C-alpha cells in the first residue's frame, strides 16, 4: 500500500497553486490523465518548457561573454574541453534544484531558514541581495558595451533597456513574462550564424572539445585562472534561487519533473553551443593578429570581428550580448525578489498584479533602477564593481553548493526524492570540483601575484584534505550504522513519488546533520569569515588606489 501526501503542503503563496500556464501551452490542475501518446507527451513538454531554458541562457550573461571571448582571443580553441567537463556540473546542480522546487513548493532561501536556522538564512538572503545587485550592474555594463558598438546613445539605451526589463515582469501575467524570456532565449541563437560566417575549422573544434590540453607558451597561472573563471560562470548562487522559485511559481509538481529535466537539458545544450561558438569564432578571427593574446572587453571583440570578419558578424555579436544582458538582469532580479518574498512570507508571484504584490515588484524594479543609475553616474568605479562581483561569487559558491547537497539529503523535505548514494558520491565530487576553483579564484582576485606553486598547492592540498576528512568521518558513520542495525527499526511505508509533497515547514522535525555535514559546516563558516575579511580589505585597497 502506498502513502500519498493528503495533508496540506508548505506552499506559501496561494498564487503558486493552480493551472500551469506556460509560454507554449497549459496544463489544468486537475489533469491527471496519463500521457500515453507521443503527441500528448510533446504537448506536456511544451507547457513545462521555460525554467531550464531561461536559467541556463541567463547564465550566458555579460560575465560569460567576457570569459568565453577572452578564452578564444587569448588561447584559441585549446580550452574548449573545459565546457565538456562542465556539462555534468550544470546538470547535477540544477537537477537537484528542480526536485527541491517541485517537491517542496517553497524557495531555496526559505528552506535554508527553516532547516539551518536564522544565521545561515540571513546570510544567504543578505549576501544574495548584495551579490545580485552588483551582478545586475555588470549586466548593465555589458549593455553599455553593446550599445556603444551599435552607435546607440548610452543614456537613452540604458533607460530603454531598464524599462523593457521592468515592463516585461510587471504585467501580472506569468505567461507573458515567460514568452518574453523564450524570445530572448531564441535571440541567443544569433551566435550560430556568426560562427558560420567566420567558419573556424570544425575538426580542430571537435579535437579540442574532446581532448584536454593546455595552451603552449602561456603562463600556467594565467591559464588556470581563466579555467577557474570559466567554471565560475557555470554555477552562480542566483541560479539556484531563481530556478527553484520559478518552478514553484510556474506550479510544476513532482509528476512533471521528468519533463522539466528535458527542459534543463535543452537549456544546457544552448549554453554549451553559445560558449563553443564564442570561443571558436574569436579564436579564428584573432589568430595571427596583433589582438591575439591581448583581450580587452566585449566591445574590443566586436570591433575586432568587424575588422577581420565583417560588419554583420560584429553586429550580430553585439545584439546577442545585449540580449544576454537583458535576460540576465531579469533573471537575477527575479531571483532576489523571489527570495525576499519567500523569506518574509509576502505575496511573491508573477501571477499577481503589481498592486497585489507591491514588495515583490518593488524589490525587482528597485534593483534594476539602482543598477541603471550606477552605470549612468559619472565616476562610478565600474571596474571595481566587476572585481567585487567576481570575488563575492567565488566566496558564496561553496556555501550555495553545500546547502544544496544537504537539502537534497533531507528526507523530511524530499521524502522519496532524496539523493541516492550514487548521486551523492557524484555530487560530492562535483561540489569539491567547484569549491577548490572557487578558493583559487577568490585568492587570485585578492592577491593578483598568486604564483603557479600556490595554485597547484591549493588544488592538491585541498583535494587530499577533503579525501582524508571524508574517509575518516565515513568510517565513523559506518561504525555507528553497524551498532544501529542491531536495533529493530520500523519499516517505512512505500511513498508515491508523483504525488508526494513536503508538509508545512512548521510540522517538520528539526534537521539532523551527520558528523560529516557538521564538520563541513564548521569549515564553511571559517572559510567564509576569512574570505569575507580579505574581500573587505581588498575592496578598501582598490578604492584607495583608485582615489
N, C-alpha and C positions, 0 to 999 in steps of 0.2 A: 504494500500500500504506500502510495506516495503522499508526501506532505506538501501542500502549497501554501503560499503566503496569503491568508484570508483576512489578516488584520490590516489596519491602516498602515500606510507606509511613511517614509521620512520626508516626502516631498514638501518643500516649504512654501512654494508659491502655487496657488491653485491654477494659474495660467500654464503651469508645466504639465497639466494633465488634459487629455482630450485627443482630438483627431491630429494625426500627423499631416501637416500641410507644407510639403517641401516645394522646392523650386520647380521640380519636374513631375510632381504627382502628389496624390493624397492617399492616406490610409485611415479609414474610420476606426475610432477607438474600439468599437465592438466587433471589428472584422477579425475573426479568429479562424477563418477558413484556411485549410491547407493550400499551399502553393504547389499544385500538382503538375502544372504545365510550365514550359519554358516562358510562355508569354506572361503568365501570372507572376513568375519569379522576376522577369525583367521589369514589369510594372512596379513591383515592390522595390526593386533595387533603385529604380529611377526616383521613387518617392523618398527613399532613405538618403540617396547621394547628397552630399553637401558638407557635412562636418569635416570629413577627412580631406576633401579637396581644398577647402578654404584654409584649414590649419596648415597643411603642407605647402601649398603655394604661397600662403602668407609667410612661411618660413624663408622663402627665397626673396627676402626683402632687401633693403638698402645695404645692410651689412653683408648679406650673402653675395650680392652683386660685386661689392668691393673685394671680397675674399676670393671668389672664383676668377674674376678678371685679373686679379693680381697673380694668382697661380699660373694662369695661361700666359700672361705677358712676361713674367719673370722666369718661369721654368718650363714653358712649353706644355706638352701633354704628359709629362713624366709623373705628375701627381694624380692622374685620373683614377688610379687604383684605390685611392682613399674613399672615393664615392661608393665603390663596390662594398667596402667594409662597413660603410655607414648604413646600408640598406637594412640589415637586421637590427641595428641600433634604433633606427626610426620606427621600424615595425613593432618591435618588442615593447618599447616605451609607450607608444600611442595605443597599442592594442590593450595594454593594461588600463589605460585611461578610458578607453571605450567601455570596458567592463565596469569600471567604477561608476561611470555616468549612468549607464543603462540600468544597473542593478540597484544602486543606492538612491538615485533621484535627487541628489544634492551635489553641490560643487566641491572642488578639491579643498579649498580653504576651510569650509565648514567641517569636513571630515578631520582635518588636521586639528582644529579647535577641539572637536568632540573626543578624539582618541588620544591626543598627545598633550592637551592642556592649553591654558591661555598663553603661556610663554611662547611656545612654538607657533600657536595660532597667530598671535600678534606679530611675531617675527615674520611669518610667511606673508601676511597681508601688508604690513608696513613696508617691508623691503620690496614686495611685488609692486606696490604703488610707486615707490621711488624709482625702481629699475624700469618699470613700464613707461613712466612719464619721460624718462631720459631716452628710452628706446624710441618713443614716438618722435622726439626731437630729431633723432638720427634719420627717421623716415622722412621728415620734412627737409632735412639737409639733402637727402637723396633727391627729393622733389625739386629743390632749387638747382641741383646739378643738371637734372634732365631739362628743366625749363630754360636754363642758361644756354644749353646747346640748341634747343629748339627756337631760341630767339624770342621767348615769351617773357614779359615783364615779371621779375621776381616777386614784386609786391602783389600784383593782381593775380598772378599764378598761384601763389601760396594761399591767398584768400579764397580763390575759387576752389582749390583742392580741399581746403578745410571745410568749406561749405558743402561740397559734394559728400565728403566723408560723414558729416553730421546729418545731412538730409537723408542719406541712404538708410540710416538707422532710425530716424525719428518719425517714420510713417506709422508706427504702431501695427505694422503688418509683418510678421515673421517671413512670410513667403516672399514679399517684395525685397527684403534685405538679402535673402538667400539667392534670389535671382540676380541681384546686383553683384553678389560675391561670385556666382557662377560665370557671369560675364567677364569679371576681372580674371578669373581662372583661365577662361578661354583666351584672354588677352596675353597671358604669359606665353602662349604658344607662338607669339611673334618672333621668338628667338629661333624657331625652327627654320624659317626662310633665311634668316641671317647666316646660319651655318651652311645652308645650301648654296647661298651666293658666294660665301668665302671659300667653300668647298675644301676643307682640310682633308688630308689623306685618311680614309676610313680604316685602312689596315693598321696604321700607326695608332689611331684612336683605340681600336679594339685591343691591340697588343698592350698598350699602356693601361687600359682599363682592367685587364685581367691579370697582368704580370706586374707585381710590385717592384719598383726600382727607385733609386734616388737620383736627382739631377747631378750631372757631372760639373766639376769646377764650381761648386757652390758651398757656402759655409753651412755646415751641418746644423748649427744653432738656428740660422735663419730659416732653413727648410723645415726643421722641427717645429718652430713657432708657427709657421704658416700651416703645417699639417694640423697643429692644435687648433688654430683658428678655424680651419675647415670643419673639424669635429665640433667646435663650439657653435657653429652656425646651424647644426642639425637639431640639437635639443636645448631649447631655452625654457626657463620656468613658465613663461606666459603660455607656451603651447599646451602644457598640462592643464593649466587652469582654464584656458579657453575651450579646448575640445570637450572636457568633461562637462562644463556648464552649458555649452552649446548643444550637446547631445541631450542633456536634461531639458533644455528649453525647446528642443525640437520634439520632445516627448517620445524618444526612442526607448523601447523597453527590451528586456532580455531576448525575447523571441526574434528580434531583428538584428542581434549582434553580428550574426554571420554576414548579413548584407552590409553592415557598417564596416566590417573588415575589408570587404571588397572595395568600398569607397576609399578606405585608407590606403589600400594597395595602389589604386589608380592615382591617388594624390602623391604617393611616394614616387611612382613612375614619372609623374610630371616634374617633380623636384629634381630627380636624377637627370632627366632629359635636359632640363634647363641648365643645370650645373655643368653637364658634359658639353653642352653647346657653348656656354661662355668660355670655358677653359680651352676648348678646341679652336673656336674661331679667333680668339685672342692669340693663341699660340701660332696659328697660321698667319694672321695679319701682321704680327710684330716680329716674326722670325727673321733674323738677319738685319733688322732695322735698328737705328740708334735708340729707339724707345725700349727695345728688348732688355729686360732686367732693370728698367728704371720706371717702375709703376708710380703713378701719382694718385689718381682717383678715377671715378666713373666718367667724369667729364673728359679727362685725358684719353680714356678708352674710346669714347665716342668720336673725339677729334681724330684719333689715330685710325679708327675704322674708316672714316670718311677719306682720309689721306691715302690709305693703302687698299681699301676695298670698294669705296664708292659712297655716294651720299645716301642712297636708300638703305643699305645695311646699318649705317650710323643712325639714321632717323628711327628705324625700327628698334634698334637697341635702346635709344633714349625713351621712346614710347613705352617699351616694356619695363624700363626702370621706373618710369612714372607710374605705370600700372601696379608694379610690385610694391612701391612705397605706399600707394593708396590702400591696397588691400592689407598691407602690413599694419598701417596706422589704425585701420578699422578693427582688425582682429585683436591687436594689443590693447586698444582702448576698451573693447568689449570684455576681454579677459579680466581687466581691472574692475569694471563696473559690475560684472557678474560676481566677482569675489566679494566686493563690498556689500552687495545686496544679499549674498548668501550668508555672510557672517552676521550681519545686523538684522537679518530676517525682515528686510523691507522688500517691497514689490520689485522684482527684477526680471523682466521678460520682454522680449521683442514682440510678444503678442499684445502687450499693453500699450496704450497711447501715452505720450509724454506727460499729459496731465494726470494720468493714473499711476505713474511711476517716476515721480519727479527726481528722487535721489539717484535712481539708476541712470536716467538720461542726463542728469546734472553732472555726475562723475564722468560719463563718457564725453560729453561735449566740453566739459571743463579741461580735460586732458588735451583735447585737440586744440582748443583755443590757446592754452598755455604753450604748447609746442610751436604753434604758428607765431605767436608773439615773440617767443625767444629767438626763433630763427630770423625774424624780421628786425629785431632790435640791434642797432649798430653796436659793435663792441662786445657782443656775446661771444664767449670763448667756445666756439663750436668744436674746435679740435679737442679741447679739454673735455667737453661733454661726451664726445665719442670715446675718448680714452676711459672715462669713468664708466660708461656703459659696458665696455669690453671687460673691465676689471670686475665690476659688480656681477656680471653674468657668470664670470668664472668662479666667483665666491659662492654664488647661490646654487650653481648647478649640482654640487654634491648633495646638498640638503634636499633639493627637489627630487632627485633620483632615489635617495634613501627613503624618503617619506613614501614615495610611490611604491617601492618594493614592500615596505612594512604594511601599508594599507591593503595591498593585494594579497597579503598573507593573513589578514584578519578575518577569521571565519564568521564572526558576528556581523561583519559588514557585507561580505560577499557570499556567505553560505556555500552552496555547491560550486560557486565560480572562483574559489580561491586558487592561487597558483599551485600547479603541480610541482613535485620535487624536481623534475627535469627542467621545467620552466624557471624555477628558482635558481638552479645551477647556471643556466644560460644567462638569466637576467643578472645574477651576481657578477658574472664575467663582464657583461655589458656595463654595469654600474662601475666596476673597477676601471674599465677602459675609458669611461667618461671622467671619473674622479681624478685620476692621475694627470691626464692632459689639462684638466681644469686647474689643478695645483700649479702645473708648469706655466700655463697661460697667465695666471694671477701673478706668479713670481716674476715672469718675464716682463709684464707690463709695469710692475712696481720697480723692478731692477733691470733696466734695459741692457746692461752689460753682462747679463747672465751668460756664462760660457757653456760650451758643449758638455764639459765634465759634469756640471751641475744638472743639466737636463737629463743626461744618461743616469746619473746618480739618483735623481728623483724617481725615474721610471723603474730602475732595478730595485732600489731600496724600498720604494712603496709597494712594489709587487711582492717582494719577499716578506715584508712585514704583514701585508694583508693575508697572504697564504698561511703564514705561521700562526697568526692570531685566529684565523678562521678554523684551521685544523685543530688547534688546542681546544677551542670552545666547542667545536663539533664533537670531539671526543668526550668532553664533559656532558654534552647533551645526550649522546648515545648511551653513556653510562646511566644517566638519570632515567632515560626511557626504559632501560632494562629493568630497573627497580620498579618503575611504574607499571610495567607489563605484568608484574606478579600480582597486581591488584585487579579485581574484576571491575570492568567499566561497562556501563550500559551501552547497548548498541544504538547507533544513530539512525533515525528514520531516513529513508531514501527521499531526496528532495527533487522536485520538478524544476529543472534549470530554467525552462522557458517562462515559468510563472513566478518564480521566487523573487521577491523584492526585499530590500533591507527594511526592518521595522523602524519605527520612530527612534531617533537618536537617544531620547531620554529613557528608552526601555532597554537599551543595550547594556550589558555588564561592562565593568571597567576593562580597558585594554590591558592585556598581559604581554609584556615584552620578554622574549627569550634572553638568556645571558649574552648571546652573540649580538642581539639587537641593542641591548643596553650598553655594551662596550662600544659599539659603533656610534651610538648616540652621544656618548661621552667624548669620543674622538671628534665627532662632528661639531660639538659645542666648542671644543678647544680650537679647532681649525677656524671656525667662524670668528671667534673672538680675536685670534691673532691676525687673520686676514683682514677683518674689518678695521683693526687698528692701523695696519700697514697701508690699507687703501686710503684712510683718512690722512695719514702722514704724506702719502704720495700726492694727493689732491692739493694739500696745502703747499707742498713744494712746487708743483706745477703752476699753481695760481700765483705764487710769489715770484717765480721766474718770469711768468707772463706779464706781471705788473711792472 
